[in-house]
Amino acid sequence: MEFKTLKVIFKHLFNFLVLSSLSFAASANVVLVDGYVRAMPASVPNTAAYFTLENHTANAVTLIGVNTSVAKEAQLHTIIEENGMVKMRQVTGFSIPSHGSLSLQPTGDHIMLLSLTAPLVVDDKVPLELIFEDGQQLIIELPVLKQAAQRSEQADHHHHH
């Protein structure tokens, strides 16, 4: 083969390898910081997942979906105030800015787990597959926790001062 032909082949191969490593790096650089799934009484068919993700990439990424084996459906939700009423609304995605973070919490954006396949027990581990707009996926696992107990402990803590 001619040198020019080899040069073109190696150039394409190099570009392919660089692009492949960049797309892999994108998913590897969105990381779970912490999180939990709220424990609910066995009679309640729905619960919510709260967590913080950090985006260590040079580009913003958008979380557009969640899959889980513990519920029939997982939806991205936000809380809005409308005419003095606080309401929950489904949204199409949560953007995570470049070198920024996304914090899902009870008072704001969160993931609703609807029609649980079985009651969740404290300390169970809940697998979630996070799906991003660029097609990347991130598998995380969150513990089931009773946040109400922690809140009352914090309230007790504040009353002692």
N, C-alpha and C positions, 0 to 999 in steps of 0.2 A: 504494500500500500504506500501511497505517496504520503509524505510528511504533512501536507496541507489537509488531507483527508483525516489522518490520525489526529491532527490538531483540532479539527471540527468535532470529531467524536469525543475527544477528551474534554473539550469545552462544554458540550452538552451533558456529558456524564458529571462533570464538576457542578454545573448549574443544578442538575437534578438532585445531587447529593446535598448541596447547600439548601435548596428548597425543602427537601425532605427533613433535614435536621431542624430547619426553622419551624415547620409545622409541628414536629414532635415537641420542640422546645416550648411552643405556645401553650400546649396543654400541660406540660410539666411545670410551667411557671405560674399557673393559677393554683393556689394552694389553700387548703382548709386550715383556718387558724383555730377555731373552736366551734362548738355547736351542740344542740340537743334536740330531741323530739319530746314534746310535752306529754307526760303521762296523763291519761284520762280514765274515768271510771269505765268498767267493761261495757256498760250500757250505751256509752257514747261512741257513735260509729266514725267520727272524724277527729283528727288532731292536727297539730301544726309542727313544722320543723323550723328551727331558727339556727343560723350559723353565720360565720364571717369568712369570706373568701378574700384573699389578697391576689392582685394581679401584678406579677413581677415582669410583665412584658412591656415592650415599647408601644403597643397598640391597645386601645380599649377593646374589651370583649363583652359580649352580651349573652347572659344566661337566658335561654328561651324555653327550656323544658326540663322536666324531672321525671324519671321512671323509678318505680320501687315495687318490690314484690309484696310489701305489707299492706298495700291499698290498691283499690281498683283504679284510682285516679289520683294524680298529684298535679296541683295547679299553683301557678305563681299568683300571689295576691298582694294587694296593698290596702292600706286603711286610709280613707278620705273623710273629710268632714263636709257634709252637704246639708244646708239649711239647719244647722245646729245639731244634726244627727251624725254620729260616727258610723260609717258603713264600710264593709269589705267589698272590694272589687277585684275581679280577675284581670290580670295584665298580660301583655304578650312577651315581656322581657324585662330584665334588670341589667343595666349597663354597669360595667366595672371599668373605671377609667384606668389609663396606663399608669402603672406604679401606684394605683389606688386600691381601695377596698370596697366591698359590699357587705353591709351588716344587716342581716335579716333578724328582726326582733318583734316581740309581741305588740309593740305600739306602732309598728310600721309595716314595711315589706316583709313577707314571710311565704312559706310554702305550706299549702293546705294538703293534707293527706285525707282523701275522701273515701268512704266505704272501706274501712279497714277490713282485711281478710280475717283477722283474729285480734282480740284485745292485746294491747301492748303492755308489757309488765316492766316496772322500773328495773333498770340495768340491762334490758334487752338491747341488742344492737340492731339498728335500722340501716340497711344499705340503700343508698340513693345514687342514681346515675344522673349526673348533671349534664345537660346537653347545651352546647353553645352554638351561636349563630353560624360560626365558621365550620360546623360539623364536628368539632372536637368534643370529647366526652371526658368526664372526670368522675371516677367512682369514689364515693366517700361513705363512711359509716359513722352514725351518730348514736350516742346512748339515749335511752329513754330516761327522763328525769322528772321528778315532781318539783316544779319550780315554785309552787305555792308554799311549800315547806321552807324553801330557802328564803322566800320573801318574808315570811313570818319571823324567821330567825333574824333577818336583817332588821325588821321592825322592832323585835325585842332588843336587839343590840342598840338601836337608837334610843329606846326608852330608858336605858340604864345610865344615860349621861346627864 
